[in-house]
Structure formats: C-alpha cells, structure tokens
Amino acid sequence: MKSSGQHLATQYLLATPNIQDPLFASSVVYLCEHSADGSMGLVINHPSEQTLGSIFDQLEIDCDDPTINQLPVLIGGPVKLEHGFVLHSEFTEWDKTITVGSSVYLTSSRDILEAIADGTGPEKFLVLLGFSGWAPGQLENELQENSWLTAKPSSEITFSQDFDHKWQMAFDTLGFSLDNLSPTSGHA
C-alpha cells in the first residue's frame, strides 16, 4: 500500500517555528524526491557568503557578466556541501539532468554552469551547494511533529531572488494564519 507521503515530491516543505535548528529555521525546501527509501530536497532561501562568480573562479569558468557573477549561491542543505546543483527551468540536454517537477529540473554537471556563464543557460535558475536528506520515515515523523508544512510550489516563488521573503510568500499560498497552528500534533 502506498503511503500518502508518496505525493510529497515536488512540494515545498515550510519550516514551522517548531524547528529550532538554524540550518532549517525559516526554510523553504523544494522536495525533489520522496520514496520509501527516504527524501531529498533543496533549501531554496538560504544564501551563502559565496557568489556565483567565486564558483566560476574555482572552476576556471569565464564569465564577463557582472550581474551573473554577483548572484548568490544557496546552501541547499547540510549534506555534501562540496556538491553543487542547479535547480532550473527549461529542459536542455545537460550531462546530468533529472526532472524534479513540472517544468523544474535539477542538473549537477559543469556544462550548465558554463552555459550560465556565457549567457546560454536557463532563464530561471538557482545554484546550490549541498542538499537536505531524510532517512526512510524520518520526514513523515517530522511532519507529524508539526515541524513542516507542505505547500504547492510555483515558479515565481522557487526562482525568486527575494530570499528574505520567500518563506512568507510560500506560506501565504496556504491561506491561513500561522497563529492558527497548534504547537502539538493531533492523533485521532
């Protein structure tokens, strides 16, 4: 029997005030994968100190566009911070691309960074280091503990550069006040 959690992939996870861990407090996570084997997502609203230009410098990729060079690199989560990802719109045959949602793709190969640097990459994208992972059943337990709310994603929110307000923008799509949340979960 499939659990209802199978439908969590391609949803946002919105951290509730119950999450005290600074890595996840006020996070918006784009959940890329959810199965009986666990879950994988990317925090899409926590910029790091690094810019895309610094990543290009490390990889010896030339980019003459100061706007692109100044874009922030996000911390996608605490797992494998040395591993980079590009969450993007528009499908193109990059070396390592998977579909993670409706018109949302995840690429982890250098060729997309080269395309972004030379202006031929996707129109909408986020560059992230690391990811967030949950063991089998862990995310379901955190949902029961009211650590996360789920919301339907939108391209406008996912790719917004307004990182300070992204959580609120996603929460506002739910249509209720945070004051209405109970601090404890119910078990009927």
Stockholm file with secondary structure:
# STOCKHOLM 1.0

chainA/1-188         MKSSGQHLATQYLLATPNIQDPLFASSVVYLCEHSADGSMGLVINHPSEQTLGSIFDQLEIDCDDPTINQLPVLIGGPVKLEHGFVLHSEFTEWDKTITVGSSVYLTSSRDILEAIADGTGPEKFLVLLGFSGWAPGQLENELQENSWLTAKPSSEITFSQDFDHKWQMAFDTLGFSLDNLSPTSGHA
#=GR chainA/1-188 SS CCCGGGGGTTCEEEECTTCCCTTTTTCEEEEEEEETTEEEEEESSCEEEEEHHHHHHHHTCCCCCHHHHTCEEEECCSEEEEEEEEEESSCCCCTTEEEEETTEEEECSHHHHHHHHTTCSCSSEEEEEEEEEECTTHHHHHHHTTCEEEECCCHHHHTCSCTTTHHHHHHHTTCSCGGGCCSSCCCC
#=GC SS_cons         CCCGGGGGTTCEEEECTTCCCTTTTTCEEEEEEEETTEEEEEESSCEEEEEHHHHHHHHTCCCCCHHHHTCEEEECCSEEEEEEEEEESSCCCCTTEEEEETTEEEECSHHHHHHHHTTCSCSSEEEEEEEEEECTTHHHHHHHTTCEEEECCCHHHHTCSCTTTHHHHHHHTTCSCGGGCCSSCCCC
//
